[in-house]
Amino acid sequence: MPDREDVITCKNLTFFYPVANKPSIRNVNLHVKRGEFLVITGPSGAGKTTLCLALNGLIPQTATGRLEGVVTTLGMNTKTTPVYEIAKKVGIVFQDPESQFLVGTVKYDVVYALENLLTPREEMLKLLDWSLKITRLEGFEHRLSFRLSGGQKQRVAIAAGLTLRPEILILDEPTAELDPVGKTEVFSTIKKLNEEYGMTIVLVTHDIEQVVDLTDRIVVMNEGQIVTEGEPRATLVEQREKMRELGVKVPQVIELGGLLKQREIIPTIPLNLQEAHTLLSNLVESRRVRSKIARARSDKSERVKENSPIIEVKELSFTYPDPPITALQNVNLKIYSGEMVGIIGQNGSGKTTLVRHFNGLLKPSKGQVIVDGIDTSKATVAELSAKTGYVFQNPDHQIFSNTVRDEVSFGPRNLGFSQKEIEQNVNTALETFELVELVNENPFFLSKGERERVAIAAILAMKPKIVIVDEPTTGQDWKTSMDIMNQCKKLNAMGTTIIAISHDMRLIAENMKKIIVMSQGKILLEGPTPEVFSKPDILKETFLEPPQITQLAVMLNEFGFPRDIVKVEDVFDLFR
């Protein structure tokens, strides 16, 4: 965009948090042009959030620490211009939606900033209706923000940011907890703001697949520095191996294209789903590939030998009080020992409500939940925690110790483990989640991704029979996400039952053997992973969509291609 002026300029930007022995960001030089749609990505802890906070003056004006270098936003020096002045032109949506809630109800949290700016009532109501419609929050106006699901909270925060229609909109992982269709809607809305209103967008995200066709430029950060930047094709296709090494989740069609081009099966690597469909349609029509497809086994799923269920749910219903909201309706479910089960569904479908019955955090309004032979309505949370470890959606809801080591060791110590067992379990958990160098740090000074890893390590150190991970990879890079899943697989191989809730369809598809799909408090679909993901029309009812590689397989089904594909390797095997 050579003909447009810079609206953001960072010169040699470095920032040290208090008591940190190294800078969170260092020597960052960045120029953002008016009307640009910029995506910033990179591994967890790369400094992306710190950079965002520096762009609107929250760093250094509200966050203590040492800032070096200069940030100029819309001609304002962010170190000396009051934050409230910058906020009139620069909106920000934080990674943690709860940090933006001030009033209590959805309606007032969304219009709070407009009220402070003395926006006329009629205009304020129009902006409220517009933002609620965009974020699928119509009818939620009078709901308490803190009582919403994680994804719904995030949509409230996004709605509040959109109402301001600022010149620059900064979004830090705004869709991390949204269902796939919700992510698509939010990203398309942001693009609309960019194109129709000329709004400059700075978006931090790991969801590269869904923004690859929207963004003008991708900036990749690692260890506090910008390591590469450029147009999407130059960054993701030409440097795909480097991206993977850094922990960036490269789109599946690019991974597949790289494998096929290496074997000289296709001439170029596709950037998106449509390009991949065009390239592969001709290949699928060839007799050799069609013959191989005909011999391919449709059902590749593995089934765990069923014995007695370790979790049994009978006619479970649950209603939240004040105001009464029915979250579960007559749910029946059996989960067997040693299974790896993924639970998916739109925001507010009842996923978290369901699994919180498995460790006694919630008690049935009607029906029964039996965990390892214990009726949960007759047991305490402490008794059930020895059997069921629960990793919360928000790590700040379970972290309370002053150091990482104390946090991870608290559980096994509280359960009466020997000192030798405590040290062994804690050290294994710290090494697994790359927390060894952070053992003496205060968890609350870590990034959200690092806090998430601390929370998971603390649960795994207790070695329960059942491990529930509620959105375990929110805010994590792809490498860390896979590390978490690989650890869950190791536990599963030793007999631990794993239950994972996630909006990352690729993560679920590649790691879970069984899927439960929820919608409006009920189980909509249940079965082996390839079978469930091969039904996109049913998934769409609950605002879900299959992984990109499965979508490609469904598009190629007209040529006889199998629909139940969940991994890149499955497609590659049919072509090579």
Secondary structure by P-SEA (a helix, b strand, c coil): cccccccbbbcbbbbbccccccccccbbbbbbccccbbbbbbccccaaaaaaaaaaccccccccccccbbbbccccccccccaaaaaacbbbbccccccccccccaaaaaaaaaaaacccaaaaaaaaaaaaaaaccccccccccccccaaaaaaaaaaaaaaacccbbbbccccccccaaaaaaaaaaaaaaacccbbbbbbbccccccccccccbbbbbcccccccccccccccccaaaaaaaacccccaaaaaaaaaaaacccccccccaaaaaaaaccccccaaaaaaaaacccccccccccccccbbbcbbbbbbcccccccccccccccccccbbbbbbcccccaaaaaaaaacccccccccccccccccccccaaaaaacbbbbccccccccccccaaaaaaaaaaaacccaaaaaaaaaaaaaaaccccccccccccccaaaaaaaaaaaaaaacccbbbbccccccccaaaaaaaaaaaaaaaaabbbbbbbccaaaaaaacccbbbbbcccccccccccccccccaaaaaaacccccaaaaaaaaacccccccccccaaaaaaacc
